[in-house]
């Protein structure tokens, strides 16, 4: 597991981009059946890890810790400190999920 604060301090997205950790699909059903990795699919939600704070003429509509709905295609896959993340421009985020 990683600390959001460590990643946030070591990486700041540029421009109107947001760093998101995509949620993982369940590897096992509630009854205990293991789901093969290729059948798990890709979830279209994630948690915001980092947002730039000082971009001219732009106020971010999300903040660190927000759960967001992601477009199926889009974003740039990046590996930070061994953790798979995605960079999305803010307009690729579909909405904030209230939990």
C-alpha positions in Angstrom: 0.0 0.0 0.0 1.2 3.6 -0.5 0.7 6.8 1.2 -1.3 9.4 -0.8 0.8 12.2 0.8 4.1 10.7 -0.3 2.9 10.4 -3.9 1.3 13.8 -3.8 4.6 15.4 -2.6 6.8 13.6 -5.1 4.6 14.3 -8.2 2.6 17.3 -9.3 0.7 17.2 -12.5 1.3 20.0 -14.9 -1.5 22.0 -16.6 -5.1 21.0 -16.1 -4.2 17.4 -15.4 -5.2 15.2 -12.4 -3.4 12.2 -11.1 -5.9 9.3 -10.4 -5.5 5.8 -9.0 -8.0 3.6 -10.8 -10.0 1.3 -8.5 -9.2 -2.4 -8.9 -11.8 -4.9 -10.0 -12.6 -7.7 -7.5 -10.4 -10.7 -7.9 -12.8 -13.0 -6.1 -16.6 -13.3 -5.9 -18.4 -13.1 -2.6 -18.8 -16.9 -2.7 -15.0 -17.3 -3.0 -14.7 -18.1 -6.8 -11.4 -16.6 -8.2 -11.9 -14.4 -11.3 -9.1 -14.7 -13.9 -7.3 -11.4 -14.3 -8.2 -11.1 -18.0 -11.9 -11.4 -17.1 -11.9 -8.9 -14.3 -12.3 -5.9 -16.6 -11.3 -2.3 -15.9 -13.4 -0.2 -13.4 -14.3 3.3 -14.5 -13.8 4.9 -11.1 -10.8 6.0 -9.2 -9.5 8.3 -6.4 -7.8 11.6 -7.0 -4.2 11.5 -5.8 -2.8 14.8 -6.9 -4.1 18.1 -8.4 -2.0 21.1 -9.4 -2.7 24.1 -7.3 -1.4 27.1 -9.2 -2.6 27.0 -12.8 -3.4 30.4 -14.3 -7.2 30.9 -14.9 -8.2 27.5 -13.6 -9.8 26.4 -10.4 -9.8 22.6 -10.1 -13.3 21.1 -9.6 -11.9 18.0 -7.8 -9.6 17.7 -4.8 -7.3 15.0 -3.5 -9.3 12.1 -2.1 -12.3 12.6 -4.3 -13.8 9.5 -5.9 -14.3 10.2 -9.6 -16.0 8.6 -12.5 -13.6 8.1 -15.4 -14.1 7.8 -19.2 -13.4 4.2 -20.4 -10.8 5.4 -22.8 -8.5 8.2 -22.0 -5.8 9.2 -19.6 -2.1 8.3 -19.7 -0.9 5.4 -17.7 2.1 6.2 -15.5 4.0 4.1 -12.9 5.0 6.1 -9.8 6.9 4.4 -7.0 5.8 1.0 -8.3 2.1 2.0 -8.3 0.0 2.1 -11.5 -1.6 5.6 -11.8 -3.3 7.5 -14.6 -3.1 11.1 -15.6 -6.3 12.6 -16.9 -7.1 16.1 -18.1 -9.9 17.4 -15.9 -12.4 17.5 -18.8 -11.9 13.7 -19.2 -13.3 13.2 -15.7 -17.1 12.5 -15.9 -18.1 13.4 -12.4 -17.5 13.1 -8.6 -19.0 10.1 -6.8 -20.5 10.9 -3.4 -19.8 8.0 -1.0 
